[in-house]
Every structure is written in C-alpha cells, then in structure tokens.
Amino acid sequence: MVLGRSPFNALCGVASKFQWCWSLSCTTCGAHNLRFGLYAIGLGYHPDQPDWAEVVSESGDIIHPHQDRVNFRRHSSHNTLLYRALSEAEIFQIAKECRFPDSLGYLGIGLNTFADLELRRRLLTYGWAPQLRDLVFPDSFSYAALQEMIESPGETLTWRFLSSVEADFNHQLFSDRPRL
C-alpha cells in the first residue's frame, strides 16, 4: 500500500499486479476486472483500504459488492466520485509503477467510460493532457496535439489518442527501471 495514492492510481497498481485485461474490444472478458474496479471506486472503495478485500481477492479475482451494478449509471453521485478520482490521477506514477503499454490502457478504459461526460466537462483533458505531454518527446506529434488540447477549449482527450502517446512515449524517463 502506498499512502496518499488516488483511488485510480491504486487501481492501476492492482490491475498491473494481476495483469488485468484493458482491451476495450476484448471478446473474452470485456476488461471486466478493470471496469468493475472502476465501478467499486465509484461506490467509494479504495484499493489501498482494508475494505478493498470485499472487491478483489488476494488472487486478483473480482468479488462483486452487493450493490446493483445495473443501477450504477443512474446514480450521478457514484459517477461524479469516479470521474473526480480519475481526474486526480498522477499519470507519471502510473507509468512508473505499471507495465507499458498497460498503463495507457488503464487510462483508455477511464476515457472510454466517461467519453460523453468528458466532451462536456473536459476534467480528464485538463488533468491528464499536461501530464501526458510531459511523457512524450517534445518534438513529437503527440506533444503538439496535447499542447493544443491544453490551450483550446474545443479539443478533448479521447481513448483513441492514446495510441499516439504510445508511439511517442519517452521511455528514457524510466530508464532506471527494468522493462517488462
């Protein structure tokens, strides 16, 4: 447990530890574990707290909380809590602690989950674009596009854009850690 981590940072650590799927188009699991982890955060669970054992077993299997998952989207307070938790993510730490490109995949699930809300509020764009810009080469397409997202109120970060970040990612920032 790392004290003070945002719930999403902590969830990414759990997902990386257990190598959870993050593929949006997975026909086997649909990234179920990661999506359900997000759902649990929206209900107020935090992976660094003892009650997380009610959500994920020691072997990494999801244990469904008693709340009705179908009604999750109807409760704006759950959505707001999760959206805010995502916006507070420290992307450098996620990139440092998690496998590459899995770390970007986790961000993609978050962006996909809130695609409609992000178009209206841009909270993830405001919080994540500057951090992602700092992880890519300064002379890259991604750097310029992220700068535009930061400066232009009409540009929004999307999960599709993360493939550009992956291509332009500056691995030298993490040269002190072994590649997985």
Residue, then its C-alpha position, 0 to 999 in steps of 0.5 A: m500500500v502506498l499512502g496518499r495514492s488516488p483511488f485510480n492510481a491504486l487501481c492501476g497498481v492492482a490491475s498491473k499486479f494481476q495483469w488485468c485485461w484493458s482491451l476495450s474490444c476484448t471478446t473474452c472478458g470485456a476488461h471486466n476486472l478493470r471496469f468493475g474496479l472502476y465501478a467499486i471506486g465509484l461506490g467509494y472503495h479504495p484499493d489501498q483500504p482494508d475494505w478493498a478485500e470485499v472487491v478483489s481477492e488476494s488472487g486478483d479475482i473480482i468479488h462483486p459488492h452487493q450493490d446493483r451494478v445495473n443501477f450504477r449509471r443512474h446514480s450521478s453521485h457514484n459517477t461524479l466520485l469516479y470521474r473526480a478520482l480519475s481526474e486526480a490521477e498522477i499519470f507519471q506514477i502510473a507509468k512508473e509503477c505499471r507495465f507499458p503499454d498497460s498503463l495507457g490502457y488503464l487510462g483508455i478504459g477511464l476515457n472510454t467510460f466517461a467519453d460523453l461526460e468528458l466532451r462536456r466537462r473536459l476534467l480528464t483533458y485538463g488533468w491528464a493532457p499536461q501530464l501526458r505531454d510531459l511523457v512524450f518527446p517534445d518534438s513529437f506529434s503527440y506533444a503538439a496535439l496535447q499542447e493544443m488540447i491544453e490551450s483550446p477549449g474545443e479539443t478533448l482527450t479521447w481513448r483513441f489518442l492514446s495510441s499516439v502517446e504510445a508511439d511517442f512515449n519517452h521511455q528514457l524517463f524510466s530508464d532506471r527501471p527494468r522493462l517488462 
